[in-house]
Amino acid sequence: MKTRDQFDSLSPVDYRYWDEEVAKYLSENGFTRYKLLVELALVKVLHRRGICPEVAVQEVEAACGQVTTEEVYEEEDRIRHDIRALVNCVRAKVSENAKPYVHMTATSYDIIDPANAARYKDAVQKVLVPSLVKLEGVLITTALREAETVQVGRTHGQHAVPITFGFALAGYVSRLGGSIEALKSLATELPGKFSGAVGAYNASSLFFDDPEGFETEVLAELGLAPAEHSTQIVPPEALTRLFCEITIAAGVLANLSDDMRNLQRTEIGEVGEEFEAAQVGSSTMPQKRNPINFENAKSCWKIVAPRIMTVFMDQISEHQRDLTNSASARTYGEVVAYVVSTAKRLTRTMKKLTVDRANLERNLAMQKGLVVAEPLYIILAAQGHPDAHEKVRTLTLQAQREARPLEEVVVGDAEMKDYLERMTPYQRQILSNPSLYTGIAGKKAKTVAERWKQKLGL
């Protein structure tokens, strides 16, 4: 078969976001390898149960090590059936005595569904989760380093009350950590099946009094457990739940990227992606330093998020099996590839993120103390002011109208004199220095970061 130029590929996964680690499990070569593992597991258990001789196992094992995806596809072109093509390729490499045991009692999805469960389990546990954990480690390190770095909080795109940059990142540490834990668990829950053409163990019951025990043995060779009930296929819910969580994790990465991208806006400038010496930001504006990595992460999420609808639609299969997922289910691996690519890119980017403390201070001071309107209102209310919220609202409008600091307007308001005199020194300090009004943001950032650091063994 002629080798194809990678740039003749149609999917960006193949020519732009290809990942060797992901390909090991989720490429077509990877899929072939896992299907062959199922065929080999079957023969091993047949031997264990006294159905076939040990030499047949040895022959099949050797054959499985030689079968290539290319020859399987060539055989499929001839006979128009993918699994039978795989079986024929194995049978062609063993003796006449061993041939009867290849694929014995199996239907196509006794091979495909365990292969999918095993490879998605491995891809999540060995590639996706480690990629997310590495990013989590960078977020934890940065959250701890910036735990006390004061930043103005923002809600609805407007300045709110002060927090710290470490506190902001700790939110993502917690959210991503939750997804990592969920992915670990869900990956172990993917079931297999070896129950025949309609799930009733018709074929295996011809040979075994305990066909369910036979199924359990075959799947155990692959590190899987059987579904409680299957038809020709495993129930789709476990894989659906796994991909829901993968999509959720992608959303967390996209949200982080959105925040970091917004903080790089020229007029905000609180953080920045590292720019390489020869890197170009625009083909026409030489001064541009675009946040391309965070934007790429958001863009990949826009590919991933709608794909969950395909997974949901594949939940439906008529009676004991139809083929309406035969093409769509082949695309699932791309979702994992995009999320792994995003995680690795964000790890590199966040590791080199710069924090501009001068701009953080500038932005906090931008509204001339208006961010202390909340503590001022609460203190007045605690002192018995009959309409504290409205009073402070009026004072903030005056401060904005006169372009004066809020504290200055408060001090100059006759009604406020008695209230100011009753304030504690700390309460008066907050009016002068909003950076003191961060609640327990720094402490919370450290607590959350340290908890996940310990939980994930980082």
URFEN-V557540 format. One record per backbone hydrogen bond with DSSP energy under -1.0 kcal/mol. CO is the residue of the C=O (numbers start at 0). NH is the residue of the N-H. If there is no record, write none. Layout:
co=CO nh=NH
co=CO nh=NH
This chain:
co=4 nh=7
co=5 nh=8
co=10 nh=13
co=11 nh=15
co=11 nh=16
co=18 nh=22
co=19 nh=23
co=21 nh=24
co=21 nh=25
co=22 nh=26
co=26 nh=30
co=27 nh=31
co=28 nh=32
co=29 nh=33
co=30 nh=34
co=31 nh=35
co=32 nh=36
co=33 nh=37
co=34 nh=38
co=35 nh=39
co=36 nh=40
co=37 nh=41
co=38 nh=42
co=39 nh=43
co=40 nh=44
co=41 nh=45
co=42 nh=46
co=43 nh=47
co=44 nh=48
co=45 nh=50
co=46 nh=49
co=52 nh=56
co=53 nh=57
co=54 nh=58
co=55 nh=59
co=56 nh=60
co=57 nh=61
co=58 nh=62
co=59 nh=63
co=60 nh=64
co=62 nh=65
co=62 nh=66
co=67 nh=71
co=68 nh=72
co=69 nh=73
co=70 nh=74
co=71 nh=75
co=72 nh=76
co=74 nh=78
co=75 nh=79
co=80 nh=84
co=81 nh=85
co=82 nh=86
co=83 nh=87
co=84 nh=88
co=85 nh=89
co=86 nh=90
co=87 nh=91
co=89 nh=92
co=90 nh=93
co=94 nh=98
co=97 nh=100
co=98 nh=101
co=100 nh=103
co=102 nh=105
co=106 nh=109
co=107 nh=110
co=107 nh=111
co=108 nh=112
co=110 nh=114
co=111 nh=115
co=112 nh=116
co=113 nh=117
co=114 nh=118
co=115 nh=119
co=116 nh=120
co=117 nh=121
co=118 nh=122
co=119 nh=123
co=120 nh=124
co=121 nh=125
co=122 nh=126
co=122 nh=127
co=123 nh=128
co=126 nh=130
co=127 nh=131
co=128 nh=132
co=129 nh=133
co=130 nh=134
co=131 nh=135
co=132 nh=136
co=133 nh=137
co=134 nh=138
co=135 nh=139
co=136 nh=140
co=137 nh=141
co=138 nh=142
co=139 nh=143
co=140 nh=144
co=141 nh=145
co=145 nh=148
co=145 nh=165
co=148 nh=164
co=150 nh=162
co=152 nh=159
co=154 nh=157
co=157 nh=154
co=160 nh=152
co=162 nh=150
co=163 nh=167
co=164 nh=168
co=165 nh=169
co=166 nh=170
co=168 nh=172
co=169 nh=173
co=170 nh=174
co=171 nh=175
co=172 nh=176
co=173 nh=177
co=174 nh=178
co=175 nh=179
co=176 nh=180
co=177 nh=181
co=178 nh=182
co=179 nh=183
co=180 nh=184
co=181 nh=185
co=182 nh=186
co=191 nh=226
co=194 nh=200
co=200 nh=204
co=202 nh=205
co=203 nh=206
co=203 nh=207
co=209 nh=213
co=210 nh=214
co=211 nh=215
co=212 nh=216
co=213 nh=217
co=214 nh=218
co=215 nh=219
co=216 nh=220
co=218 nh=221
co=218 nh=223
co=219 nh=222
co=224 nh=191
co=232 nh=230
co=235 nh=239
co=236 nh=240
co=237 nh=241
co=238 nh=242
co=239 nh=243
co=240 nh=244
co=241 nh=245
co=242 nh=246
co=243 nh=247
co=244 nh=248
co=245 nh=249
co=246 nh=250
co=247 nh=251
co=248 nh=252
co=249 nh=253
co=250 nh=254
co=251 nh=255
co=252 nh=256
co=253 nh=257
co=254 nh=258
co=255 nh=259
co=256 nh=260
co=257 nh=261
co=258 nh=262
co=261 nh=264
co=262 nh=269
co=262 nh=270
co=264 nh=267
co=264 nh=268
co=269 nh=355
co=271 nh=353
co=275 nh=278
co=284 nh=287
co=289 nh=291
co=290 nh=294
co=291 nh=295
co=292 nh=296
co=293 nh=297
co=294 nh=298
co=295 nh=299
co=296 nh=300
co=297 nh=301
co=299 nh=303
co=300 nh=304
co=303 nh=306
co=304 nh=307
co=305 nh=308
co=306 nh=310
co=307 nh=311
co=308 nh=312
co=309 nh=313
co=311 nh=314
co=312 nh=315
co=317 nh=320
co=319 nh=231
co=322 nh=325
co=324 nh=328
co=327 nh=330
co=328 nh=331
co=330 nh=333
co=331 nh=334
co=331 nh=335
co=332 nh=336
co=333 nh=337
co=334 nh=338
co=335 nh=339
co=336 nh=340
co=337 nh=341
co=338 nh=342
co=339 nh=343
co=340 nh=344
co=341 nh=345
co=342 nh=346
co=343 nh=347
co=344 nh=348
co=345 nh=349
co=346 nh=350
co=349 nh=352
co=353 nh=271
co=354 nh=356
co=355 nh=359
co=356 nh=360
co=357 nh=361
co=358 nh=362
co=359 nh=363
co=360 nh=364
co=364 nh=367
co=366 nh=369
co=367 nh=405
co=368 nh=371
co=369 nh=372
co=371 nh=375
co=372 nh=376
co=373 nh=377
co=374 nh=378
co=375 nh=379
co=376 nh=380
co=377 nh=381
co=378 nh=382
co=379 nh=384
co=380 nh=383
co=386 nh=390
co=387 nh=391
co=388 nh=392
co=389 nh=393
co=390 nh=394
co=391 nh=395
co=392 nh=396
co=393 nh=397
co=394 nh=398
co=395 nh=399
co=396 nh=400
co=397 nh=401
co=398 nh=403
co=404 nh=408
co=405 nh=409
co=406 nh=410
co=407 nh=411
co=409 nh=412
co=412 nh=415
co=413 nh=416
co=415 nh=419
co=416 nh=420
co=417 nh=421
co=423 nh=427
co=424 nh=428
co=425 nh=429
co=426 nh=430
co=427 nh=431
co=428 nh=432
co=432 nh=435
co=433 nh=436
co=435 nh=437
co=437 nh=440
co=439 nh=443
co=440 nh=444
co=441 nh=445
co=442 nh=446
co=443 nh=447
co=444 nh=448
co=445 nh=449
co=446 nh=450
co=447 nh=451
co=448 nh=452
co=449 nh=453
co=450 nh=454
co=451 nh=455
co=452 nh=457
